[in-house]
Amino acid sequence: MSRILYLTQIEIAHGARRILPAECARAGMRRPLVVSDAGVRDAGVLAQALEAMDAPGGLPYSIFDATPSNPTEAAVRAAVAVYRRERCDGLVAIGGGSSIDLAKAVAILATHEGPLATYATIEGGSDRITARVAPLVALPTTAGTGSEVARGAIVIVDDGRKLGFHSWHLMPKAAILDPELTLGLPPGLTAATGMDAIAHCMETFMAPAVNPPADGIALDGLERGWAHLERATRDGLDRDARWQMMSASMQGAMAFQKGLGCVHSLSHSLGGVDPRLHHGTLNAVFLPAVIRFNARADSIRRERRLQRMAHAMGLAGCDDDGHAVADTVRALSTRLGLPAGLRAMGVDEGVFERVIDGAMADHCHKTNPVIATREDYRRMLAESM
């Protein structure tokens, strides 16, 4: 049996942020905690997103804006303390995937007994996450993770592991996608988060689970992202390119309920080993090696998945060994100015065994179309250096 479930209320439009008070009220909030980060605050984007909340008819709110670039359990506890002190009754996440993921973890710990790792997917914790979670409304300020329409969150817990938390109860009650909130995003971050969206679309399309709607959404998202990422990176004020990238990001996450794979197993693990590394950039670096590895899968060949991705990318006459698609992905990363490999990001071979340990235990490991061995992961790491 294949279960297909969609999803939440999504509003995507320039200026969509104006409906935030109404969506908070619809979710039953009277005083939400706004979860964001210092970069979003200092860039003025947080104030821009909260304009309607500050206007007549808005709602009172409190702010936690200390989300780290990779959310940690310590930051979750700090936000929960503010939530309880200010007697909040819901959450508004304004930021990239880190802020949205942290808000989801706050939604758990503010209403469930800890520690957070109790609720991790690989610890069998998904069924422990109940409908008691605090309601959440999400406004993304990057076009990459798609966490605003995803049932999961990634958090580094106290023992250093980067773990996934998955439950339909964590799905935001509303996703408000306002491309105007991304207009000031710097080129490097536009490129890295955009490659994250492209990785989501490609990796979930390669995943073997049966979900034809997800496949269609992922392919359309790939086509949009591939056609517009360079434009958005080159001209941050290109409103159409920003809209298209926000849609591609949302579509990648709508689709990845189907599963991801080795790209994310590796990036989750390495991101736990070195939290300074950007998740989207890691996905861009790992994606070519994983495409080549996945090309051997029966499901990839039988369903012509490489050729179908190539078509969405505008490639003609693509073979089925993965090299053309993989090389084209690497070429795009180079044109965008992203690091050429892990070594350029400060990673050396000495961390390989720790990364492989984490990848083998990651929740994405078993949803890859070919189950990787330790040697497979070692080879993919070496190819990505």
KEKE-3310 file (N, C-alpha, C; in steps of 0.2 Angstrom, whole numbers, plus 5000, padded with zeros to 4 digits):
npx = (5004:5003:5004:4997:4997:4991:4990:4994:4988:4992:4999:5004:5011:5016:5018:5010:5012:5004:4992:4996:4991:4977:4979:4986:4976:4966:4972:4971:4978:4982:4993:5007:5023:5036:5048:5064:5080:5096:5101:5091:5083:5092:5093:5082:5071:5063:5055:5049:5041:5033:5024:5010:5006:5009:5001:4985:4973:4981:4990:4996:5013:5028:5046:5059:5074:5086:5090:5102:5113:5113:5100:5100:5098:5099:5096:5083:5078:5080:5072:5059:5059:5056:5044:5036:5038:5032:5019:5014:5004:5006:5016:5026:5036:5049:5060:5074:5076:5082:5076:5062:5063:5068:5057:5048:5053:5052:5038:5036:5043:5038:5026:5027:5035:5052:5068:5073:5078:5070:5060:5064:5065:5073:5074:5062:5053:5042:5029:5027:5025:5012:4995:4995:5005:5011:5003:5008:5013:5021:5033:5043:5060:5069:5073:5073:5074:5061:5054:5042:5032:5033:5034:5044:5058:5075:5087:5101:5105:5108:5119:5126:5122:5114:5098:5083:5065:5049:5033:5015:5009:5017:5017:5015:5001:4998:5006:5015:5020:5029:5037:5043:5050:5062:5069:5080:5090:5107:5118:5126:5119:5107:5111:5115:5104:5095:5101:5099:5085:5084:5091:5082:5071:5077:5082:5071:5063:5071:5070:5063:5050:5032:5024:5015:5010:5019:5031:5027:5026:5039:5046:5041:5045:5059:5061:5057:5066:5078:5078:5077:5086:5099:5096:5089:5100:5109:5102:5095:5083:5074:5059:5050:5059:5062:5049:5047:5058:5054:5042:5048:5056:5046:5039:5048:5049:5036:5036:5045:5040:5039:5052:5070:5087:5104:5111:5106:5108:5122:5124:5117:5124:5137:5135:5132:5144:5152:5145:5146:5145:5135:5120:5113:5123:5131:5123:5123:5136:5137:5127:5131:5139:5130:5120:5127:5130:5117:5112:5114:5102:5088:5075:5078:5083:5072:5061:5066:5071:5083:5083:5071:5073:5084:5077:5069:5079:5083:5092:5097:5096:5101:5111:5110:5118:5121:5131:5130:5119:5124:5136:5131:5124:5135:5142:5133:5133:5146:5145:5137:5145:5148:5156:5169:5171:5171:5184:5187:5178:5184:5184:5192:5199:5200:5188:5180:5175:5167:5157:5152:5147:5137:5129:5125:5116:5106:5089:5087:5094:5089:5079:5085:5087:5096:5103:5116:5132:5146:5157:5152:5148:5160:5166:5158:5160:5174:5174:5167:5176)
npy = (4994:5011:5026:5042:5059:5075:5092:5106:5123:5134:5150:5159:5173:5189:5200:5192:5192:5200:5193:5187:5190:5186:5172:5167:5169:5160:5149:5148:5156:5168:5175:5174:5166:5173:5166:5168:5174:5182:5187:5189:5198:5209:5212:5219:5211:5204:5214:5218:5207:5207:5217:5218:5212:5222:5232:5241:5230:5219:5206:5204:5199:5189:5188:5177:5178:5171:5160:5148:5145:5131:5123:5119:5109:5116:5129:5127:5124:5137:5145:5139:5142:5156:5156:5150:5159:5171:5167:5161:5155:5149:5148:5158:5156:5164:5165:5156:5138:5134:5142:5139:5125:5125:5131:5121:5111:5118:5118:5105:5103:5112:5107:5094:5081:5082:5073:5081:5071:5060:5061:5059:5053:5041:5036:5030:5039:5046:5043:5047:5060:5071:5077:5088:5097:5114:5126:5131:5144:5147:5158:5158:5165:5162:5153:5138:5126:5123:5120:5125:5118:5105:5090:5088:5091:5096:5094:5098:5088:5086:5077:5079:5073:5075:5075:5069:5074:5069:5071:5072:5080:5091:5099:5115:5125:5135:5140:5154:5161:5173:5181:5193:5194:5188:5196:5204:5194:5189:5185:5173:5166:5165:5156:5145:5141:5139:5128:5119:5117:5112:5100:5094:5092:5083:5072:5067:5063:5053:5044:5028:5025:5024:5036:5045:5058:5066:5064:5071:5084:5086:5085:5096:5106:5105:5109:5123:5128:5125:5133:5146:5149:5154:5167:5172:5173:5181:5193:5199:5206:5202:5199:5189:5178:5176:5173:5161:5153:5152:5145:5133:5128:5126:5116:5106:5102:5098:5087:5078:5071:5059:5053:5054:5053:5047:5059:5068:5060:5060:5075:5078:5071:5076:5089:5088:5084:5096:5110:5122:5121:5124:5118:5118:5120:5109:5099:5103:5100:5086:5080:5077:5065:5056:5055:5048:5036:5032:5029:5016:5009:4998:5004:5017:5015:5008:5016:5027:5038:5046:5052:5058:5068:5075:5080:5090:5098:5103:5096:5088:5072:5063:5051:5035:5033:5042:5052:5063:5071:5072:5079:5091:5096:5099:5109:5119:5123:5127:5139:5146:5150:5142:5132:5121:5108:5097:5099:5113:5118:5117:5104:5088:5072:5065:5065:5056:5043:5046:5053:5044:5034:5042:5044:5031:5029:5038:5045:5046:5037:5024:5026:5028:5024:5014:5005:5011:5005:5005:5007:5012:5024:5030:5031:5040:5051:5053:5056:5068:5077)
npz = (5000:4996:5003:5001:5004:5005:5010:5016:5019:5007:5002:4989:4984:4978:4992:5000:5014:5021:5025:5037:5051:5050:5047:5058:5068:5063:5065:5079:5087:5099:5105:5097:5097:5088:5078:5073:5066:5069:5057:5048:5055:5056:5043:5040:5036:5045:5051:5040:5037:5048:5047:5045:5057:5066:5062:5064:5070:5070:5079:5096:5100:5104:5102:5097:5092:5090:5082:5078:5063:5060:5068:5086:5100:5112:5108:5105:5118:5124:5116:5120:5133:5132:5126:5136:5146:5141:5139:5127:5113:5101:5086:5075:5061:5054:5042:5036:5032:5044:5055:5053:5056:5069:5075:5074:5082:5094:5095:5098:5110:5119:5122:5125:5135:5137:5134:5118:5109:5111:5102:5090:5073:5070:5082:5084:5087:5081:5082:5095:5094:5096:5093:5102:5099:5097:5087:5071:5060:5045:5037:5024:5021:5012:4997:4997:5007:5009:5020:5025:5020:5024:5034:5043:5053:5056:5068:5078:5091:5109:5110:5099:5087:5071:5069:5062:5063:5062:5058:5054:5062:5064:5053:5046:5050:5040:5026:5021:5007:5002:4989:4990:5002:4999:4991:4994:4997:4997:4983:4985:4995:4989:4978:4985:4993:4983:4976:4985:4984:4971:4973:4982:4973:4963:4970:4977:4966:4961:4972:4977:4981:4978:4972:4962:4961:4968:4960:4949:4954:4958:4946:4939:4948:4947:4934:4935:4944:4938:4927:4932:4943:4940:4935:4947:4955:4949:4947:4960:4962:4953:4950:4945:4944:4957:4962:4955:4960:4973:4972:4966:4977:4987:4980:4979:4993:4995:4988:4993:5004:4999:5001:5003:5000:4998:4996:5006:5017:5018:5019:5030:5040:5039:5041:5055:5060:5057:5061:5055:5041:5026:5023:5011:5002:5004:4999:4985:4982:4985:4976:4962:4963:4969:4960:4950:4957:4959:4946:4943:4948:4947:4946:4942:4929:4923:4923:4917:4923:4924:4911:4911:4920:4914:4903:4909:4913:4901:4893:4879:4871:4882:4890:4900:4910:4920:4920:4911:4917:4930:4927:4922:4933:4941:4934:4934:4948:4948:4939:4947:4957:4968:4980:4974:4979:4993:4999:4997:5005:5017:5022:5027:5023:5035:5042:5037:5042:5053:5047:5038:5047:5053:5041:5038:5048:5046:5043:5030:5023:5020:5010:4998:4981:4979:4991:5000:5004:5017:5010:4998:5002:5006:4994:4987:4995:4993:4979:4980:4985)
capx = (5000:5006:5000:4998:4994:4993:4996:4992:4986:4998:4997:5010:5010:5020:5014:5006:5013:4998:4987:4998:4987:4971:4981:4987:4969:4963:4975:4969:4983:4981:4999:5012:5031:5040:5055:5068:5087:5099:5102:5084:5082:5097:5092:5075:5066:5059:5051:5044:5036:5028:5021:5003:5005:5010:4996:4979:4970:4986:4990:5002:5018:5035:5051:5065:5078:5093:5091:5108:5113:5110:5097:5102:5093:5100:5092:5076:5076:5080:5065:5054:5059:5053:5037:5032:5038:5028:5013:5012:5000:5007:5022:5026:5043:5050:5067:5075:5074:5084:5071:5056:5064:5068:5050:5044:5056:5049:5031:5036:5045:5033:5019:5028:5040:5059:5072:5071:5080:5065:5055:5068:5063:5077:5073:5055:5049:5037:5022:5026:5023:5004:4991:4996:5010:5009:5001:5014:5012:5028:5035:5050:5063:5074:5069:5078:5072:5054:5052:5036:5027:5036:5032:5050:5063:5082:5090:5107:5103:5114:5125:5130:5119:5110:5093:5076:5059:5044:5026:5011:5007:5022:5015:5013:4994:4998:5013:5014:5026:5030:5044:5046:5054:5068:5072:5087:5095:5113:5119:5129:5114:5102:5113:5116:5097:5092:5103:5095:5078:5085:5093:5076:5067:5080:5083:5065:5061:5075:5068:5059:5043:5027:5020:5015:5009:5025:5035:5025:5027:5046:5049:5040:5049:5066:5061:5056:5072:5084:5077:5077:5091:5104:5093:5088:5107:5112:5098:5091:5077:5070:5053:5048:5064:5061:5043:5048:5062:5050:5038:5052:5057:5040:5037:5053:5047:5029:5037:5050:5037:5041:5058:5076:5092:5111:5113:5104:5111:5128:5124:5115:5129:5143:5133:5132:5151:5154:5139:5147:5144:5129:5116:5111:5130:5133:5118:5125:5142:5136:5122:5133:5142:5125:5117:5131:5129:5110:5111:5113:5096:5084:5070:5080:5083:5066:5057:5069:5071:5088:5081:5066:5076:5087:5072:5067:5084:5084:5097:5095:5100:5105:5111:5107:5124:5121:5137:5128:5116:5129:5141:5128:5123:5142:5143:5128:5136:5152:5143:5134:5151:5148:5163:5170:5170:5172:5190:5186:5174:5188:5183:5197:5197:5200:5181:5175:5172:5162:5152:5149:5143:5130:5125:5122:5110:5101:5083:5086:5098:5085:5075:5089:5085:5101:5105:5123:5137:5151:5162:5149:5148:5167:5168:5155:5164:5180:5172:5165:5181)
capy = (5000:5017:5032:5049:5064:5082:5094:5112:5129:5138:5156:5161:5179:5195:5204:5188:5192:5204:5189:5184:5190:5181:5165:5166:5169:5154:5143:5148:5160:5175:5178:5169:5167:5173:5163:5170:5174:5189:5190:5191:5204:5214:5214:5222:5207:5202:5219:5218:5202:5208:5224:5217:5211:5229:5237:5240:5223:5214:5202:5204:5193:5190:5187:5174:5179:5168:5154:5147:5142:5124:5123:5115:5107:5121:5134:5125:5125:5144:5147:5136:5147:5162:5154:5149:5165:5176:5164:5161:5149:5146:5150:5160:5155:5169:5164:5150:5132:5134:5145:5135:5119:5126:5132:5114:5108:5121:5116:5098:5103:5117:5104:5087:5081:5081:5077:5081:5065:5055:5061:5058:5047:5035:5033:5028:5044:5050:5041:5050:5067:5071:5083:5093:5102:5121:5127:5135:5147:5148:5163:5157:5171:5159:5148:5132:5120:5121:5117:5128:5113:5099:5087:5086:5096:5093:5098:5095:5086:5088:5073:5080:5070:5079:5071:5071:5074:5069:5070:5076:5086:5096:5103:5121:5126:5139:5142:5160:5162:5180:5182:5200:5193:5186:5201:5206:5189:5189:5180:5167:5162:5163:5151:5139:5138:5137:5122:5114:5116:5108:5094:5090:5089:5078:5066:5064:5060:5047:5039:5022:5025:5025:5042:5049:5066:5069:5064:5076:5090:5087:5087:5103:5110:5105:5113:5130:5130:5125:5139:5153:5150:5159:5173:5175:5174:5187:5199:5198:5210:5199:5197:5183:5173:5175:5169:5154:5149:5150:5139:5127:5126:5123:5110:5101:5099:5094:5080:5074:5066:5052:5051:5057:5048:5048:5066:5070:5056:5063:5082:5078:5068:5080:5095:5087:5084:5102:5114:5128:5120:5126:5112:5118:5120:5102:5095:5104:5096:5078:5078:5074:5059:5052:5054:5043:5030:5030:5027:5008:5006:4996:5008:5023:5013:5005:5022:5032:5044:5051:5055:5063:5074:5078:5084:5095:5103:5106:5092:5083:5065:5061:5043:5033:5032:5047:5056:5069:5074:5074:5084:5097:5099:5102:5115:5124:5125:5132:5145:5150:5152:5138:5128:5116:5102:5098:5102:5120:5120:5115:5097:5083:5065:5063:5065:5052:5038:5049:5055:5037:5032:5046:5043:5024:5029:5044:5042:5046:5031:5018:5028:5029:5019:5009:5005:5012:5002:5010:5008:5016:5031:5032:5033:5046:5057:5055:5060:5075:5081)
capz = (5000:4996:5006:4998:5008:5004:5013:5021:5015:5004:4999:4986:4980:4981:4997:5004:5021:5024:5028:5043:5057:5049:5047:5065:5071:5060:5069:5086:5091:5102:5106:5095:5098:5082:5079:5067:5067:5069:5050:5045:5059:5054:5036:5040:5033:5050:5052:5034:5037:5053:5046:5046:5064:5069:5060:5067:5068:5071:5085:5100:5099:5107:5097:5098:5085:5091:5079:5074:5056:5061:5074:5091:5105:5117:5105:5106:5125:5125:5113:5124:5139:5130:5124:5142:5150:5138:5139:5120:5112:5095:5083:5068:5059:5049:5041:5031:5035:5051:5059:5053:5059:5076:5077:5074:5088:5100:5095:5102:5117:5123:5124:5126:5140:5134:5130:5111:5105:5112:5097:5083:5069:5070:5089:5084:5091:5077:5085:5101:5093:5096:5091:5107:5097:5097:5080:5068:5053:5042:5031:5022:5018:5007:4993:4997:5011:5008:5027:5027:5018:5026:5040:5046:5055:5057:5073:5081:5098:5114:5110:5093:5081:5068:5069:5059:5067:5057:5060:5051:5067:5063:5047:5048:5048:5034:5023:5017:5003:4999:4986:4991:5007:4997:4986:4997:4998:4994:4978:4987:4999:4984:4975:4989:4995:4976:4974:4990:4981:4965:4976:4984:4967:4960:4974:4979:4960:4961:4977:4974:4983:4973:4973:4955:4961:4970:4955:4944:4957:4958:4940:4938:4952:4944:4928:4937:4948:4934:4922:4935:4948:4938:4935:4953:4958:4945:4948:4966:4961:4947:4954:4942:4946:4964:4963:4952:4965:4979:4970:4966:4984:4990:4977:4982:4999:4994:4985:4997:5008:4996:5003:4999:4999:5000:4996:5012:5022:5019:5021:5037:5044:5039:5045:5062:5062:5057:5060:5051:5034:5024:5021:5003:4998:5004:4994:4979:4981:4985:4971:4956:4965:4971:4954:4946:4961:4958:4940:4943:4951:4942:4946:4938:4922:4920:4923:4913:4928:4922:4905:4912:4924:4909:4899:4913:4913:4895:4890:4874:4870:4888:4891:4906:4915:4925:4919:4908:4922:4935:4925:4921:4939:4944:4930:4936:4954:4946:4937:4953:4962:4974:4981:4969:4982:5000:5001:4996:5011:5023:5024:5024:5023:5042:5045:5033:5045:5057:5042:5036:5053:5053:5035:5038:5053:5045:5041:5022:5020:5017:5005:4992:4976:4980:4998:5000:5009:5019:5004:4993:5005:5006:4987:4986:4998:4989:4972:4981:4988)
cpx = (5004:5002:5002:4994:4996:4988:4994:4990:4992:4996:5004:5009:5015:5015:5009:5007:5007:4993:4990:4993:4980:4973:4983:4980:4966:4966:4974:4974:4981:4987:5005:5019:5033:5047:5059:5076:5090:5100:5096:5082:5086:5096:5086:5070:5061:5053:5046:5039:5031:5024:5013:5001:5005:5005:4990:4975:4975:4986:4997:5007:5024:5040:5057:5069:5085:5094:5098:5108:5111:5107:5099:5097:5093:5096:5085:5074:5076:5074:5059:5053:5055:5046:5033:5032:5033:5020:5010:5008:5001:5014:5022:5034:5044:5058:5068:5073:5076:5079:5064:5057:5065:5061:5046:5047:5053:5042:5031:5037:5041:5027:5020:5034:5046:5062:5070:5072:5074:5060:5058:5065:5067:5077:5066:5051:5043:5030:5021:5024:5015:5001:4992:5001:5007:5008:5007:5011:5019:5028:5042:5053:5069:5070:5074:5075:5065:5051:5045:5030:5029:5034:5037:5054:5070:5085:5096:5106:5109:5120:5128:5127:5114:5104:5087:5070:5054:5037:5021:5008:5011:5021:5013:5005:4993:5005:5012:5020:5025:5037:5047:5051:5061:5072:5079:5092:5101:5114:5121:5124:5109:5104:5113:5109:5094:5094:5100:5088:5079:5087:5087:5072:5070:5080:5077:5062:5065:5073:5063:5052:5038:5023:5020:5014:5015:5030:5034:5027:5035:5049:5047:5044:5056:5066:5061:5063:5078:5084:5078:5082:5096:5102:5092:5095:5110:5109:5093:5084:5072:5064:5050:5052:5063:5054:5044:5053:5058:5045:5042:5054:5051:5038:5042:5051:5040:5030:5041:5047:5038:5047:5064:5081:5099:5114:5112:5107:5118:5128:5122:5120:5135:5141:5133:5139:5154:5148:5140:5145:5137:5126:5115:5118:5132:5129:5121:5132:5141:5131:5125:5136:5136:5121:5120:5130:5122:5108:5111:5107:5092:5078:5072:5080:5076:5061:5060:5070:5077:5086:5076:5068:5080:5083:5070:5072:5086:5090:5094:5099:5104:5105:5109:5112:5125:5126:5134:5124:5120:5134:5138:5126:5130:5143:5139:5131:5142:5150:5140:5139:5151:5154:5163:5170:5171:5178:5190:5182:5177:5187:5189:5195:5197:5193:5177:5172:5167:5156:5148:5145:5136:5126:5121:5116:5105:5095:5082:5090:5094:5080:5078:5087:5090:5104:5113:5127:5142:5156:5159:5149:5155:5169:5164:5158:5170:5179:5170:5170:5183)
cpy = (5006:5023:5038:5054:5071:5086:5100:5118:5133:5144:5158:5167:5184:5199:5199:5189:5196:5200:5185:5184:5185:5174:5163:5165:5162:5148:5143:5152:5166:5179:5173:5171:5167:5171:5165:5170:5181:5191:5192:5197:5210:5217:5218:5218:5205:5208:5220:5213:5203:5214:5223:5216:5217:5234:5236:5233:5217:5210:5204:5198:5195:5187:5183:5174:5176:5161:5153:5144:5135:5123:5117:5114:5113:5127:5133:5126:5133:5147:5145:5140:5153:5161:5153:5155:5170:5173:5164:5155:5147:5149:5152:5160:5160:5168:5159:5144:5131:5136:5141:5128:5120:5127:5125:5111:5111:5119:5109:5100:5108:5113:5096:5087:5079:5074:5076:5075:5060:5055:5061:5052:5041:5032:5030:5033:5048:5049:5045:5058:5067:5077:5089:5098:5109:5122:5132:5138:5149:5153:5162:5164:5169:5155:5142:5126:5118:5118:5120:5123:5106:5097:5086:5092:5092:5098:5094:5094:5087:5083:5074:5077:5075:5075:5074:5070:5074:5067:5074:5082:5092:5101:5109:5122:5131:5140:5149:5162:5169:5181:5188:5199:5191:5190:5203:5201:5189:5184:5174:5163:5161:5157:5144:5136:5136:5130:5117:5112:5111:5101:5090:5088:5083:5072:5063:5060:5053:5041:5034:5022:5027:5031:5047:5056:5069:5069:5070:5083:5091:5088:5094:5108:5111:5110:5121:5132:5130:5131:5146:5154:5155:5166:5176:5177:5180:5193:5198:5201:5208:5196:5190:5177:5171:5171:5162:5150:5148:5145:5132:5124:5123:5116:5104:5097:5096:5087:5076:5070:5059:5049:5054:5052:5050:5055:5069:5066:5059:5070:5082:5076:5073:5087:5094:5087:5091:5107:5120:5127:5121:5120:5112:5117:5112:5098:5096:5100:5089:5076:5075:5066:5054:5051:5048:5036:5028:5027:5019:5005:5004:5001:5014:5021:5012:5011:5028:5039:5049:5055:5060:5069:5078:5083:5090:5101:5105:5102:5088:5077:5063:5053:5042:5031:5037:5053:5063:5074:5077:5080:5091:5101:5102:5108:5120:5127:5129:5138:5150:5153:5148:5134:5122:5109:5103:5101:5110:5123:5119:5108:5093:5076:5062:5062:5060:5046:5040:5050:5049:5034:5035:5045:5036:5024:5034:5041:5042:5040:5026:5020:5030:5023:5013:5010:5005:5008:5007:5012:5013:5024:5034:5034:5039:5052:5058:5058:5067:5080:5087)
cpz = (5000:4998:5003:5001:5007:5008:5018:5016:5014:5001:4996:4982:4983:4986:5001:5012:5025:5027:5035:5049:5056:5050:5054:5069:5069:5064:5076:5090:5093:5103:5104:5097:5090:5082:5072:5069:5066:5062:5047:5049:5057:5047:5035:5038:5039:5051:5046:5035:5043:5053:5047:5054:5068:5068:5064:5065:5069:5078:5089:5099:5103:5101:5100:5092:5086:5088:5076:5067:5056:5068:5079:5096:5111:5114:5106:5113:5127:5122:5117:5130:5138:5129:5131:5146:5147:5137:5131:5119:5105:5092:5076:5067:5053:5048:5036:5035:5042:5056:5059:5056:5067:5079:5078:5080:5094:5100:5099:5109:5122:5125:5125:5131:5136:5136:5122:5107:5106:5106:5090:5079:5070:5077:5089:5087:5087:5080:5092:5101:5092:5093:5096:5104:5096:5089:5077:5061:5051:5036:5030:5019:5014:5003:4992:5001:5010:5015:5029:5025:5020:5033:5045:5048:5056:5062:5076:5089:5102:5113:5103:5087:5078:5066:5065:5064:5062:5060:5056:5056:5067:5057:5049:5046:5042:5032:5019:5014:4999:4996:4988:4997:5005:4992:4988:4998:4994:4989:4980:4991:4994:4980:4979:4991:4988:4975:4979:4987:4975:4968:4978:4978:4964:4964:4976:4972:4959:4966:4974:4976:4978:4975:4967:4956:4963:4965:4950:4947:4957:4952:4938:4942:4950:4938:4930:4940:4943:4929:4926:4941:4946:4938:4942:4957:4955:4947:4954:4966:4956:4951:4952:4944:4953:4966:4961:4957:4971:4978:4970:4973:4987:4987:4979:4988:4999:4992:4989:5003:5006:4998:4999:4999:5001:5000:5003:5018:5024:5022:5028:5042:5045:5042:5052:5064:5062:5055:5056:5044:5032:5021:5013:4999:4998:5000:4987:4977:4981:4979:4965:4958:4966:4965:4950:4950:4959:4951:4939:4945:4946:4941:4942:4931:4919:4919:4920:4917:4926:4916:4906:4916:4919:4905:4903:4914:4906:4891:4885:4873:4876:4888:4898:4911:4921:4924:4916:4913:4927:4933:4924:4928:4942:4940:4932:4943:4953:4944:4942:4958:4968:4974:4976:4972:4990:5003:5002:5002:5018:5026:5022:5026:5030:5045:5042:5037:5050:5052:5040:5041:5053:5047:5035:5043:5051:5042:5033:5019:5017:5012:4998:4987:4976:4987:4998:5006:5012:5014:4999:4995:5004:4999:4985:4989:4995:4982:4974:4984:4983)
residu = (MET:SER:ARG:ILE:LEU:TYR:LEU:THR:GLN:ILE:GLU:ILE:ALA:HIS:GLY:ALA:ARG:ARG:ILE:LEU:PRO:ALA:GLU:CYS:ALA:ARG:ALA:GLY:MET:ARG:ARG:PRO:LEU:VAL:VAL:SER:ASP:ALA:GLY:VAL:ARG:ASP:ALA:GLY:VAL:LEU:ALA:GLN:ALA:LEU:GLU:ALA:MET:ASP:ALA:PRO:GLY:GLY:LEU:PRO:TYR:SER:ILE:PHE:ASP:ALA:THR:PRO:SER:ASN:PRO:THR:GLU:ALA:ALA:VAL:ARG:ALA:ALA:VAL:ALA:VAL:TYR:ARG:ARG:GLU:ARG:CYS:ASP:GLY:LEU:VAL:ALA:ILE:GLY:GLY:GLY:SER:SER:ILE:ASP:LEU:ALA:LYS:ALA:VAL:ALA:ILE:LEU:ALA:THR:HIS:GLU:GLY:PRO:LEU:ALA:THR:TYR:ALA:THR:ILE:GLU:GLY:GLY:SER:ASP:ARG:ILE:THR:ALA:ARG:VAL:ALA:PRO:LEU:VAL:ALA:LEU:PRO:THR:THR:ALA:GLY:THR:GLY:SER:GLU:VAL:ALA:ARG:GLY:ALA:ILE:VAL:ILE:VAL:ASP:ASP:GLY:ARG:LYS:LEU:GLY:PHE:HIS:SER:TRP:HIS:LEU:MET:PRO:LYS:ALA:ALA:ILE:LEU:ASP:PRO:GLU:LEU:THR:LEU:GLY:LEU:PRO:PRO:GLY:LEU:THR:ALA:ALA:THR:GLY:MET:ASP:ALA:ILE:ALA:HIS:CYS:MET:GLU:THR:PHE:MET:ALA:PRO:ALA:VAL:ASN:PRO:PRO:ALA:ASP:GLY:ILE:ALA:LEU:ASP:GLY:LEU:GLU:ARG:GLY:TRP:ALA:HIS:LEU:GLU:ARG:ALA:THR:ARG:ASP:GLY:LEU:ASP:ARG:ASP:ALA:ARG:TRP:GLN:MET:MET:SER:ALA:SER:MET:GLN:GLY:ALA:MET:ALA:PHE:GLN:LYS:GLY:LEU:GLY:CYS:VAL:HIS:SER:LEU:SER:HIS:SER:LEU:GLY:GLY:VAL:ASP:PRO:ARG:LEU:HIS:HIS:GLY:THR:LEU:ASN:ALA:VAL:PHE:LEU:PRO:ALA:VAL:ILE:ARG:PHE:ASN:ALA:ARG:ALA:ASP:SER:ILE:ARG:ARG:GLU:ARG:ARG:LEU:GLN:ARG:MET:ALA:HIS:ALA:MET:GLY:LEU:ALA:GLY:CYS:ASP:ASP:ASP:GLY:HIS:ALA:VAL:ALA:ASP:THR:VAL:ARG:ALA:LEU:SER:THR:ARG:LEU:GLY:LEU:PRO:ALA:GLY:LEU:ARG:ALA:MET:GLY:VAL:ASP:GLU:GLY:VAL:PHE:GLU:ARG:VAL:ILE:ASP:GLY:ALA:MET:ALA:ASP:HIS:CYS:HIS:LYS:THR:ASN:PRO:VAL:ILE:ALA:THR:ARG:GLU:ASP:TYR:ARG:ARG:MET:LEU:ALA:GLU:SER:MET)
# end
